[in-house]
């Protein structure tokens, strides 16, 4: 799957509010879908901000000397879940970012589906 089809598939996840493919070195989105004023979700701003989250966690792993990789990062808000899933190292410094409506989503299923989409994404 290419980026556009991956974004469309991610938006079909129950409760999806917005999705992006982001480069965490530059903070720039390679593609976004969803979000907007009606959902009070600026995906470009969220993508840029979440690059700091990924960078901080990468630095922490390095400081701790852990030879491990981040599978995903979950940020839980009172009305939303934000999932950050770094892509495999073979794809550089990219991550998938998915915002979910907490009341309409199943977190376990969303994580599973995002993992599947990551494996199918071709860049």
N, C-alpha and C positions, 0 to 999 in steps of 0.2 A: 504494500500500500504506500502511496505517496502521502505527503503532508496533508493535502486537502481532504483526501478520503479518510485519513486517520482522524482529523478534526471532526468530520461529519459523523464518523462512527462513535467518537467520544461523546458528542452531543446527544447521541441516542441513548446514553446511559441514563437510567431513571434519576431524575432530580438534577441533571446537569444544567448549570447556569452559564458556563463559559469554559473554553479550553484554549490552550496555547502551546506551541512548540517554541522553546526559548533557548538562546545561547547564553549560558551563565558567565561567560567571559566578558561579553559585550553588554549584556542586559537587553539585547534586542530580540524581538519576536520574529520567527521565521513565518509564522502564520497564527491567526486567531480566529475563533468563531464563538458567537454568543456574546454575553456580557451586555454592556450598554447602560444608558441612564435608567431605563425601566427596571433593571435588575440591580442598580446601584453597584455596578462592577465595571471598572475601567481596566480592561485586560492588559493594556499596554503598561499602565502604572503598576498593576499587580505583578506582571511578569518581571518588570525591572526590579521591584522590591524583593521578589522571591529569589532573584539572583544572589542577593546578599545572604539570604538564608542558606542557600546551597553552598556558597563560598565559605560561610562561617562553619558549617558542618564539615566541609572538606578540610579546612584548616584544623579543626578540632581533632578529626581522625588522624591527621598527620602528626599533630602535637602529641597525641597519645601513643603514637607508634603503632596504631592498629592497621594491619594489612587486610583491610576489609573494604567493601564498597557499600554505598548507600543504596538500599532497595527502594525505599520511598520515605517521604517525610509527610507527616500529617499535622495540619494545623486545624484545631477544633475551635470554632467560634460558636456563639450561642445559637445562630441560625444557619450556619454554613460549615461545610467541611472544605478544606483546601488540601488537595493532594499534589505533591511534587514527586515526580518519578524521573530521576536522572537516567538517561539512555546509556546503554552499554558503552564502555570505553572505546570500542571500535568506531563509535559514531561521534567522537569528539566531546565537546562540552555542552551538550544539549540536554534539556529536560522537558518532560511533558508536565503541564500544569492544568489541573482540573478543579473547578469550583463547583460544589454541589449544594443544593438546598437540603439542609439537614433533616427537615420534616418529610421530604419526599424521596430520599435516597436510602440505599442499603450500602453502607460503607464497605462491607466485606465483598459484595458483588462488584462494586465500583473499582476497588483495588484489583480484583481478579481481572476484570475487563481491561483496565489500564495496562496491566502486565502483558496481557495478550496483544493489545494494540502496539505496545512497545516492540514486541517480538516481530510483529508483522510490518512495522514501519521501515521503509527503504528511503534513505536519503542519498 
